[in-house]
Amino acid sequence: MPDLLTHAGLGTLAAAVRRRLKHVVAARLAPYDLSLQQFWVILVLLEKGPSSLHPLAQQVWMDDPTASRVVKAMVGRGLLRTQPDPKHGRRILISLAPTALPLAQELQRLSAEIKSSLVEGIDLNEQAMMRRGLLAMIGNLDEMMIGLPASEAGDESAAS
């Protein structure tokens, strides 16, 4: 571990974890020719089932226009399919293409492996304490964003 992180602040450590996690996941996705965003979309649809665009975008931390572009590209690759929502005339449901199910299940195993490796050596009590601390930091940051113009508050899609 770089010596400069030993005494780093919590914000710096959180940023370092995020950067390293993105790098590891992206490297593991290279053989599949998938972006991080596409990976998260596949996992959410596998776990939660079909979704309309806005809820899907929220679950993968993207804005709606970005999610729309990602979904369109994935439909073009045959990974996803879209169909009218029978419960809402103007809404479209997005789902995994049946042929993408084996890939989705393989990615789910990859995700579980990464999650397991990420917390290796950290006991359940420490994980719970870290979770509480990170959630508190997120809440504090959300409070700091109240009243900021949208351009200053940032775009949550940057989190993906």
Backbone torsions as a table, in degrees:
resi	resn	phi	psi	omega
1	MET	NA	133.2	178.8
2	PRO	-58.2	135.7	-178.2
3	ASP	-58.0	-30.7	-177.0
4	LEU	-66.1	-19.9	178.8
5	LEU	-85.1	-16.8	-176.7
6	THR	-57.3	-38.3	-177.7
7	HIS	-115.8	19.0	-178.2
8	ALA	-71.0	154.7	176.1
9	GLY	-70.7	165.8	-177.3
10	LEU	-63.1	-36.9	178.1
11	GLY	-63.1	-41.1	178.0
12	THR	-65.7	-42.0	178.4
13	LEU	-64.9	-40.8	177.9
14	ALA	-62.3	-41.2	178.5
15	ALA	-65.5	-39.2	179.8
16	ALA	-65.9	-41.0	177.2
17	VAL	-61.8	-46.0	-178.7
18	ARG	-60.4	-46.9	-179.7
19	ARG	-61.6	-45.7	-178.6
20	ARG	-67.1	-40.2	179.1
21	LEU	-62.8	-44.7	177.8
22	LYS	-60.6	-40.8	-179.3
23	HIS	-64.8	-46.8	-179.5
24	VAL	-62.0	-48.0	-178.1
25	VAL	-64.2	-44.7	179.6
26	ALA	-60.1	-41.5	179.1
27	ALA	-64.7	-39.5	-179.8
28	ARG	-71.7	-22.8	179.8
29	LEU	-86.9	-13.8	-175.6
30	ALA	-52.0	-43.7	-179.6
31	PRO	-64.2	-19.8	-178.1
32	TYR	-93.2	-7.0	-176.7
33	ASP	55.0	47.4	179.1
34	LEU	-122.3	144.8	172.5
35	SER	-83.5	166.3	175.4
36	LEU	-57.3	-42.1	-178.3
37	GLN	-63.3	-42.1	179.3
38	GLN	-65.3	-38.9	177.2
39	PHE	-57.1	-49.9	-178.2
40	TRP	-65.3	-38.8	178.5
41	VAL	-60.8	-46.3	179.9
42	ILE	-60.9	-45.6	-178.3
43	LEU	-64.5	-41.9	179.9
44	VAL	-64.7	-44.8	-179.5
45	LEU	-66.6	-34.7	177.2
46	LEU	-66.0	-43.3	-176.6
47	GLU	-76.6	-41.9	-171.9
48	LYS	-101.2	-19.1	-177.0
49	GLY	89.9	-175.0	-176.7
50	PRO	-54.3	149.5	-177.1
51	SER	-149.0	152.9	168.9
52	SER	-81.8	170.8	-170.6
53	LEU	-61.6	-51.7	-172.9
54	HIS	-60.8	-49.5	177.7
55	PRO	-62.6	-36.5	177.2
56	LEU	-62.5	-46.5	179.4
57	ALA	-58.0	-42.7	179.5
58	GLN	-63.4	-39.6	-177.0
59	GLN	-70.7	-23.3	179.6
60	VAL	-109.3	14.1	174.2
61	TRP	58.4	46.1	175.8
62	MET	-123.3	155.3	169.8
63	ASP	-78.8	163.6	-175.5
64	ASP	-60.3	-44.3	179.7
65	PRO	-61.8	-39.8	178.2
66	THR	-64.9	-45.9	179.4
67	ALA	-60.7	-38.4	179.0
68	SER	-62.0	-43.5	178.7
69	ARG	-65.5	-41.6	179.8
70	VAL	-63.4	-46.4	-179.6
71	VAL	-63.0	-43.9	-179.8
72	LYS	-59.1	-43.5	179.1
73	ALA	-64.8	-38.5	-178.8
74	MET	-72.0	-33.8	174.0
75	VAL	-64.1	-42.8	178.7
76	GLY	-60.6	-30.8	178.4
77	ARG	-86.5	-3.5	-179.9
78	GLY	81.2	14.1	179.8
79	LEU	-85.0	-31.3	-178.7
80	LEU	-125.6	162.2	171.5
81	ARG	-134.3	155.2	177.2
82	THR	-124.7	149.2	177.4
83	GLN	-154.7	155.9	178.1
84	PRO	-61.0	141.7	176.9
85	ASP	-77.8	118.5	-178.3
86	PRO	-65.3	-18.0	-178.9
87	LYS	-92.0	-10.6	-175.9
88	HIS	-149.9	115.1	-172.1
89	GLY	-58.3	-31.8	-174.7
90	ARG	-101.6	-3.3	-175.6
91	ARG	-95.1	147.1	177.2
92	ILE	-110.1	135.4	174.7
93	LEU	-95.8	136.3	179.5
94	ILE	-109.6	132.4	178.8
95	SER	-144.1	165.7	174.5
96	LEU	-68.8	139.2	171.6
97	ALA	-68.8	140.8	-179.5
98	PRO	-53.3	-34.9	-179.9
99	THR	-70.9	-16.2	-179.6
100	ALA	-89.2	-5.4	-177.0
101	LEU	-60.1	-44.9	177.5
102	PRO	-60.4	-40.9	176.6
103	LEU	-62.0	-45.6	-179.4
104	ALA	-59.7	-41.3	179.4
105	GLN	-67.6	-37.1	176.1
106	GLU	-65.0	-41.3	178.7
107	LEU	-67.3	-33.6	177.2
108	GLN	-64.4	-40.3	176.4
109	ARG	-65.3	-41.6	177.5
110	LEU	-60.5	-44.7	178.8
111	SER	-60.4	-43.8	179.2
112	ALA	-63.3	-38.9	178.7
113	GLU	-64.7	-43.3	179.5
114	ILE	-65.5	-44.7	179.6
115	LYS	-61.0	-41.7	179.7
116	SER	-64.6	-45.4	179.7
117	SER	-65.5	-33.8	-178.2
118	LEU	-61.9	-37.1	-176.0
119	VAL	-103.9	10.4	179.0
120	GLU	-57.4	132.0	178.9
121	GLY	84.4	1.1	178.7
122	ILE	-112.2	113.9	-176.2
123	ASP	-71.0	167.2	-174.5
124	LEU	-60.0	-37.0	178.0
125	ASN	-65.2	-42.7	177.8
126	GLU	-65.0	-39.7	177.5
127	GLN	-61.9	-42.8	179.6
128	ALA	-64.0	-40.5	179.0
129	MET	-65.9	-41.9	178.2
130	MET	-63.7	-42.6	179.7
131	ARG	-59.4	-47.1	179.0
132	ARG	-60.7	-43.2	-179.7
133	GLY	-64.6	-44.9	179.3
134	LEU	-64.7	-41.0	177.5
135	LEU	-63.6	-37.7	176.4
136	ALA	-63.7	-42.5	178.7
137	MET	-63.1	-42.2	178.4
138	ILE	-62.0	-44.7	177.4
139	GLY	-60.6	-42.1	178.1
140	ASN	-61.9	-43.2	178.9
141	LEU	-66.0	-39.7	176.5
142	ASP	-59.8	-41.5	177.6
143	GLU	-62.7	-38.9	-179.9
144	MET	-67.5	-25.2	-178.5
145	MET	-82.7	-15.4	-178.6
146	ILE	-60.4	127.8	178.3
147	GLY	87.8	-8.3	176.8
148	LEU	-77.4	141.8	172.7
149	PRO	-59.7	153.7	-175.8
150	ALA	-53.5	-38.6	-178.0
151	SER	-68.8	-28.3	178.7
152	GLU	-87.5	-28.0	-177.2
153	ALA	-73.6	-20.9	179.7
154	GLY	92.1	167.2	-178.9
155	ASP	-109.8	121.2	-176.8
156	GLU	-63.4	-17.5	178.8
157	SER	-66.6	-17.7	177.1
158	ALA	-67.8	-16.8	-179.8
159	ALA	-76.4	-13.8	-177.2
160	SER	-91.2	NA	NA
